[in-house]
Amino acid sequence: AGSNANVAIEVRGPRVEKVSYYKGVDPGKWMNGVSSFDTVVYKNLYNGVDALFFCSHGKLKYEYRLIKGASYKSIHPTYTGIDSLSIAPNGDLLVHIGEICIGEEKPRVYQPTRNGVITRNASFVVNDQAHYEFSVSCVDPRYPLIIDPIYSTLLGGNKNERVRDICVVNDSIVAVAISSLS
């Protein structure tokens, strides 16, 4: 909601591994040998805001990177195909899908300055069943702002799952490759 219509997708760090994307039962719609990358960037997803998706320590992460003066209030992510959103007592965003609950860890928000990094207090704010935003205190518009939650998905099972790669399938799908012992 509120994102720019013509977003440029930039990929960084091409990897030698190829991944496959299987959705549904029609093999004609399956994709094999899709290139994978270390980072996928949605440039200017919101005015003055880039969204980056990447893997870190086996977890899928995303960050919003705002240029100086850009407003975090323009960021309004939307989940589709879910039942509801809620906030856990520790500040994590919880995504409810039937009996399953996945989450995003409370965001770490900071501003790099000439004199070091300034951490800002931040939280998720649920607007309705599928939309959320961020609340950030004391933002200094003279410096860029980084909003850095960890996207904790239910990928695989409960035995040593790790995110290995991400790739762009098309302009609306980012695929995640995992390894799992489950």
Residue pairs with C-beta under 8 A, 6 or more apart in sequence:
1 76
1 78
1 131
2 46
2 74
2 75
2 76
3 45
3 46
3 76
4 44
4 45
4 46
4 47
7 42
7 43
7 44
7 45
7 171
8 42
8 43
8 44
9 40
9 41
9 42
9 43
9 168
9 171
10 40
10 41
10 43
11 35
11 37
11 39
11 40
11 41
11 168
12 37
12 38
12 39
12 40
12 41
13 37
13 38
13 39
14 35
14 36
14 37
14 38
15 35
15 36
15 37
15 38
15 165
17 36
17 164
17 165
17 177
18 32
18 33
18 34
18 35
18 36
19 34
19 36
19 165
19 167
19 175
19 177
20 30
20 31
20 32
20 33
20 34
21 30
21 31
21 34
21 169
21 173
21 175
22 30
23 29
23 30
31 169
34 167
34 169
34 175
35 167
36 165
36 166
36 167
36 177
37 165
37 166
37 167
37 168
38 54
38 55
38 166
39 52
39 53
39 54
39 166
40 52
40 53
40 54
40 166
40 167
40 168
40 174
41 50
41 51
41 52
41 53
42 50
42 51
42 52
42 53
43 50
44 50
45 51
45 64
46 64
46 70
46 74
46 75
46 76
47 70
47 71
47 74
48 66
48 67
48 69
48 70
48 71
48 74
49 64
49 65
49 66
49 67
49 70
49 72
49 74
49 75
50 64
50 65
51 62
51 63
51 64
51 65
52 62
52 63
52 64
52 65
53 60
53 61
53 62
53 166
53 174
54 60
54 61
54 62
54 166
55 61
55 163
55 164
55 165
55 166
56 150
58 161
58 162
58 163
59 150
59 151
59 152
59 163
60 151
60 153
60 155
60 163
60 166
60 176
61 148
61 149
61 150
61 151
62 149
62 151
63 146
63 147
63 148
64 72
64 75
64 146
64 147
65 144
65 145
65 146
66 72
66 144
66 145
66 146
66 147
67 144
68 141
68 142
68 143
68 144
69 141
69 142
70 145
72 134
72 136
72 139
72 145
72 147
73 133
75 133
75 134
75 147
76 127
76 131
76 132
76 133
77 131
77 132
77 133
78 130
78 131
79 85
79 95
79 130
79 131
80 130
81 97
82 95
82 96
82 97
82 129
82 130
83 96
83 97
83 98
83 129
84 96
84 129
84 130
85 93
85 94
85 95
85 96
85 126
85 128
85 129
85 130
85 131
85 132
86 93
86 94
86 96
86 126
87 93
87 94
87 123
87 124
87 126
88 94
88 103
90 106
91 106
91 123
91 124
92 103
92 104
92 105
92 106
92 124
93 103
93 104
93 106
93 124
93 126
93 132
93 149
94 101
94 102
94 103
95 101
95 102
95 103
95 104
100 154
102 152
102 153
102 154
103 152
104 124
104 149
104 150
104 151
104 152
105 149
105 150
105 152
106 122
106 123
106 124
106 149
107 122
107 123
107 124
107 134
107 147
107 148
107 149
108 119
108 122
108 148
108 149
109 119
109 120
109 121
109 122
109 134
109 136
109 145
109 146
109 147
109 148
110 117
110 118
110 119
110 120
110 145
110 146
110 148
111 117
111 118
111 120
111 139
111 140
111 143
111 144
111 145
111 146
112 143
112 144
112 146
113 140
113 143
118 140
118 143
120 136
120 137
120 138
120 139
120 145
121 136
121 137
121 138
122 134
122 135
122 136
122 137
122 147
123 134
123 135
124 132
124 133
124 134
124 135
124 149
125 132
125 133
125 134
125 135
126 132
127 133
134 147
136 145
136 147
139 145
153 176
155 161
155 163
155 176
155 178
155 180
156 178
156 180
156 182
157 180
157 181
157 182
158 182
159 180
159 181
159 182
160 179
160 180
160 181
161 178
161 179
161 180
161 181
161 182
162 178
162 179
163 176
163 177
163 178
164 177
164 178
164 179
165 176
165 177
166 174
166 175
166 176
166 177
167 174
167 175
167 177
168 174
168 175
169 175
